[in-house]
Amino acid sequence: MENEDCIFCKIINKQIPTEFLYEDDQLIVFKDINPLAPIHLLLVPKKHIRSINDLEDSDTTIVSDLIMTARDMAEKMSVNKSGYRLFFNVEKGGGQEVFHLHLHLIGGWE
C-alpha cells in the first residue's frame, strides 16, 4: 500500500533518486537531507504507514526490523561504540514532517 503524494513512497519506488545505504524486502535506509548530526539516517518501511499512531498489530515485525536494522547501521557507520540516538517523531506536534513512519538514527558527535 502506498500513498502517491508521499515523498518517502516516491523514494522507495525510485521516482526520486536517493542513495540507499541499505535495502531489504521490508525497509530502506538513506541519509537525511537536513541532518541534525554528523550521522543522520532515516530508516523507512516500504509499507506506507502514516505514523506510530497508525500501526496495526500485524506491523510488529516492521517495528522490530527498523530497530534491529538501526543497530546494524550504527555499527556500519562506526557510531555503535561512541553512541547514537534513535527516535520517532509522532504527528505534527511531535515534530513529524513526513507522514510516513520512519526512524531517525543520529550520532557521530565528538
C-alpha positions as CSV (number, residue, x, y, z in Angstrom):
1,M,0.0,0.0,0.0
2,E,1.5,3.4,-1.0
3,N,0.5,7.0,-1.0
4,E,1.1,8.7,-4.3
5,D,1.8,12.1,-2.7
6,C,4.2,10.7,-0.1
7,I,7.9,11.7,-0.7
8,F,9.1,8.5,1.0
9,C,6.9,6.3,-1.2
10,K,8.4,8.1,-4.2
11,I,11.9,7.4,-2.8
12,I,11.0,3.7,-2.2
13,N,9.7,3.5,-5.8
14,K,12.9,5.1,-7.1
15,Q,10.9,8.1,-8.5
16,I,13.2,10.4,-6.6
17,P,16.9,9.4,-6.9
18,T,18.3,8.6,-3.5
19,E,21.4,6.6,-2.5
20,F,20.2,3.7,-0.3
21,L,22.7,2.7,2.3
22,Y,20.6,-0.4,2.9
23,E,17.6,-2.1,1.4
24,D,15.7,-5.3,2.0
25,D,12.1,-6.6,1.4
26,Q,10.8,-4.5,4.4
27,L,12.7,-1.3,4.5
28,I,15.2,1.2,3.2
29,V,17.9,3.4,4.8
30,F,19.2,6.6,3.5
31,K,20.8,9.9,4.7
32,D,18.6,12.7,5.9
33,I,18.9,15.7,3.6
34,N,18.7,18.1,6.6
35,P,21.0,16.3,9.1
36,L,20.8,17.1,12.8
37,A,24.1,15.4,13.4
38,P,27.2,14.2,11.6
39,I,25.4,10.9,11.0
40,H,21.7,11.2,10.4
41,L,20.0,8.2,8.8
42,L,16.3,7.6,8.1
43,L,15.0,4.0,8.3
44,V,11.8,3.8,6.4
45,P,9.4,0.8,6.0
46,K,8.4,0.1,2.4
47,K,4.8,-0.3,3.6
48,H,3.1,3.1,3.9
49,I,2.2,3.6,7.5
50,R,1.2,7.2,8.3
51,S,2.7,7.4,11.8
52,I,3.2,5.3,15.0
53,N,-0.5,6.0,15.8
54,D,-1.4,4.1,12.6
55,L,0.5,0.9,13.4
56,E,-1.6,-2.3,13.5
57,D,-0.9,-5.4,15.4
58,S,0.3,-7.0,12.2
59,D,3.1,-4.4,11.9
60,T,5.1,-5.7,14.9
61,T,7.8,-7.2,12.7
62,I,8.2,-3.9,10.8
63,V,9.0,-2.0,14.0
64,S,11.4,-4.7,15.3
65,D,13.1,-4.8,11.8
66,L,13.6,-1.0,12.0
67,I,15.2,-1.2,15.4
68,M,17.4,-4.2,14.6
69,T,18.5,-2.6,11.3
70,A,19.3,0.7,13.1
71,R,21.6,-1.3,15.5
72,D,23.3,-2.8,12.4
73,M,23.6,0.6,10.7
74,A,25.1,2.2,13.8
75,E,27.8,-0.4,13.7
76,K,28.3,0.1,9.9
77,M,28.6,3.9,10.4
78,S,31.0,3.3,13.4
79,V,28.8,5.0,16.0
80,N,27.8,1.9,17.9
81,K,30.6,2.4,20.5
82,S,30.6,6.2,20.7
83,G,26.8,6.3,21.0
84,Y,23.8,7.3,19.0
85,R,20.2,8.2,19.3
86,L,17.1,6.6,17.8
87,F,13.7,8.4,17.7
88,F,10.3,8.5,16.0
89,N,8.5,11.9,15.7
90,V,4.8,11.3,16.0
91,E,2.3,13.7,14.5
92,K,2.9,17.4,13.8
93,G,3.0,18.3,17.5
94,G,5.8,15.7,18.0
95,G,7.9,17.1,15.1
96,Q,6.7,14.7,12.3
97,E,7.1,16.4,9.0
98,V,6.8,13.5,6.5
99,F,3.7,11.4,7.3
100,H,5.2,8.0,6.5
101,L,6.6,6.2,9.5
102,H,10.3,6.5,9.8
103,L,13.0,6.0,12.5
104,H,15.8,8.5,12.9
105,L,19.4,7.4,13.8
106,I,21.7,10.2,14.7
107,G,25.2,10.3,16.1
108,G,28.8,11.0,15.3
109,W,29.4,13.9,17.6
110,E,32.9,14.2,19.1
